[in-house]
């Protein structure tokens, strides 16, 4: 999922993003934290996780401090997710699909229809996520 890597963004986005971040310090803070976390994932190196969690907690932004608290509660799992190639991302995606369909179709569909929709969504996800990403020229 490298589609948001700075080299893959359009020139339009690369031009506007620095100006946007310059005018919104909170967004700049969030952007920097996301980039640092992405670097940990890219390198599969969690040595800076403790420092990153401290920085996340000290932003003064309630959603980010809450995220830091939640990540600290299961730090071993976060470290495992960063440092290994194995994760439950695909399973979590399927669970999210099932929950979404359940909410959309609550009380209006039979189990058979729900099963059919979930299988169809899984097929579509596989079809479109397996395509190779093409770098812009």
BELTA-V866893 format. One record per residue. N is the residue number from 1. RES is the residue in three letters. PHI is phi in whole degrees, -180 to 180 (999 if undefined). NEAR is the number of other C-alpha atoms within 10 Angstrom. D_CENTER is the distance of its C-alpha to the mean C-alpha in Angstrom with 2 decimals. Layout:
BEGIN
n: (N | N)
res: (RES | RES)
phi: (PHI | PHI)
near: (NEAR | NEAR)
d_center: (D_CENTER | D_CENTER)
END
This chain:
BEGIN
n: (1 | 2 | 3 | 4 | 5 | 6 | 7 | 8 | 9 | 10 | 11 | 12 | 13 | 14 | 15 | 16 | 17 | 18 | 19 | 20 | 21 | 22 | 23 | 24 | 25 | 26 | 27 | 28 | 29 | 30 | 31 | 32 | 33 | 34 | 35 | 36 | 37 | 38 | 39 | 40 | 41 | 42 | 43 | 44 | 45 | 46 | 47 | 48 | 49 | 50 | 51 | 52 | 53 | 54 | 55 | 56 | 57 | 58 | 59 | 60 | 61 | 62 | 63 | 64 | 65 | 66 | 67 | 68 | 69 | 70 | 71 | 72 | 73 | 74 | 75 | 76 | 77 | 78 | 79 | 80 | 81 | 82 | 83 | 84 | 85 | 86 | 87 | 88 | 89 | 90 | 91 | 92 | 93 | 94 | 95 | 96 | 97 | 98 | 99 | 100 | 101 | 102 | 103 | 104 | 105 | 106 | 107 | 108 | 109 | 110 | 111 | 112 | 113 | 114 | 115 | 116 | 117 | 118 | 119 | 120 | 121 | 122 | 123 | 124 | 125 | 126 | 127 | 128 | 129 | 130 | 131 | 132 | 133 | 134 | 135 | 136 | 137)
res: (UNK | UNK | UNK | UNK | UNK | UNK | UNK | UNK | UNK | UNK | UNK | UNK | UNK | UNK | UNK | UNK | UNK | UNK | UNK | UNK | UNK | UNK | UNK | UNK | UNK | UNK | UNK | UNK | UNK | UNK | UNK | UNK | UNK | UNK | UNK | UNK | UNK | UNK | UNK | UNK | UNK | UNK | UNK | UNK | UNK | UNK | UNK | UNK | UNK | UNK | UNK | UNK | UNK | UNK | UNK | UNK | UNK | UNK | UNK | UNK | UNK | UNK | UNK | UNK | UNK | UNK | UNK | UNK | UNK | UNK | UNK | UNK | UNK | UNK | UNK | UNK | UNK | UNK | UNK | UNK | UNK | UNK | UNK | UNK | UNK | UNK | UNK | UNK | UNK | UNK | UNK | UNK | UNK | UNK | UNK | UNK | UNK | UNK | UNK | UNK | UNK | UNK | UNK | UNK | UNK | UNK | UNK | UNK | UNK | UNK | UNK | UNK | UNK | UNK | UNK | UNK | UNK | UNK | UNK | UNK | UNK | UNK | UNK | UNK | UNK | UNK | UNK | UNK | UNK | UNK | UNK | UNK | UNK | UNK | UNK | UNK | UNK)
phi: (999 | -100 | -69 | -101 | -61 | -52 | -72 | -98 | -76 | -71 | -60 | -60 | -69 | -61 | -78 | -84 | -58 | -59 | -67 | -65 | -65 | -66 | -92 | -137 | -60 | -65 | -67 | -62 | -61 | -62 | -62 | -63 | -66 | -64 | -62 | -65 | -66 | -61 | -64 | -62 | -66 | -59 | -92 | 49 | -131 | -101 | -64 | -97 | -62 | -60 | -64 | -63 | -64 | -62 | -63 | -63 | -68 | -93 | -71 | 82 | -100 | -52 | -62 | -75 | -68 | -65 | -64 | -61 | -62 | -65 | -67 | -67 | -63 | -130 | -61 | -61 | -69 | -64 | -61 | -60 | -64 | -76 | -90 | -119 | -84 | -93 | -154 | -105 | -56 | -64 | -63 | -62 | -63 | -66 | -63 | -62 | -60 | -63 | -64 | -63 | -63 | -61 | -70 | -65 | -101 | -51 | 74 | -117 | -139 | -82 | -59 | -61 | -67 | -60 | -59 | -62 | -65 | -64 | -64 | -63 | -63 | -60 | -64 | -65 | -59 | -63 | -64 | -91 | -86 | -83 | -72 | -69 | -85 | -104 | -72 | -70 | -88)
near: (6 | 10 | 11 | 9 | 10 | 12 | 12 | 16 | 14 | 11 | 12 | 8 | 11 | 13 | 11 | 10 | 12 | 11 | 10 | 12 | 16 | 11 | 10 | 10 | 11 | 14 | 13 | 16 | 16 | 16 | 13 | 13 | 18 | 14 | 14 | 15 | 19 | 15 | 14 | 19 | 17 | 12 | 11 | 16 | 16 | 19 | 11 | 11 | 18 | 12 | 11 | 18 | 20 | 14 | 16 | 22 | 18 | 13 | 15 | 11 | 13 | 11 | 12 | 18 | 18 | 13 | 14 | 19 | 16 | 11 | 15 | 16 | 11 | 10 | 16 | 11 | 13 | 14 | 18 | 15 | 17 | 22 | 17 | 11 | 9 | 9 | 12 | 8 | 10 | 9 | 10 | 11 | 13 | 16 | 13 | 12 | 17 | 19 | 13 | 13 | 17 | 16 | 10 | 12 | 13 | 11 | 8 | 10 | 13 | 11 | 10 | 8 | 12 | 18 | 14 | 12 | 15 | 19 | 15 | 12 | 16 | 15 | 11 | 11 | 13 | 11 | 10 | 9 | 10 | 8 | 8 | 7 | 11 | 8 | 9 | 9 | 4)
d_center: (9.19 | 11.06 | 11.78 | 10.78 | 12.86 | 15.80 | 18.27 | 16.83 | 16.88 | 20.14 | 22.95 | 22.86 | 19.37 | 20.32 | 23.46 | 22.18 | 19.13 | 21.43 | 23.76 | 21.19 | 19.94 | 23.63 | 24.41 | 21.71 | 21.56 | 18.91 | 16.52 | 17.62 | 16.96 | 13.35 | 12.95 | 14.78 | 12.87 | 9.48 | 11.64 | 13.32 | 10.45 | 9.46 | 13.22 | 13.40 | 11.10 | 13.12 | 16.30 | 15.60 | 17.41 | 16.91 | 20.22 | 18.89 | 16.63 | 19.52 | 20.12 | 16.52 | 16.54 | 19.93 | 18.84 | 15.98 | 18.67 | 21.23 | 19.61 | 21.64 | 18.85 | 18.85 | 15.22 | 14.26 | 17.27 | 16.41 | 13.00 | 15.09 | 17.63 | 15.44 | 13.97 | 17.61 | 18.86 | 17.35 | 17.22 | 18.69 | 15.88 | 13.28 | 15.74 | 16.20 | 12.57 | 12.66 | 16.19 | 16.51 | 15.56 | 15.64 | 12.88 | 12.74 | 9.67 | 12.30 | 14.19 | 11.56 | 11.03 | 14.82 | 15.29 | 13.25 | 15.50 | 18.53 | 17.98 | 17.51 | 20.67 | 22.48 | 21.94 | 22.88 | 25.89 | 27.02 | 30.77 | 31.15 | 30.51 | 31.94 | 30.10 | 31.16 | 29.50 | 26.24 | 26.31 | 27.05 | 24.17 | 21.62 | 23.16 | 23.13 | 19.44 | 18.74 | 21.18 | 19.67 | 16.15 | 17.93 | 20.13 | 17.70 | 14.97 | 17.84 | 19.15 | 19.24 | 17.68 | 20.56 | 20.64 | 22.31 | 25.82)
END
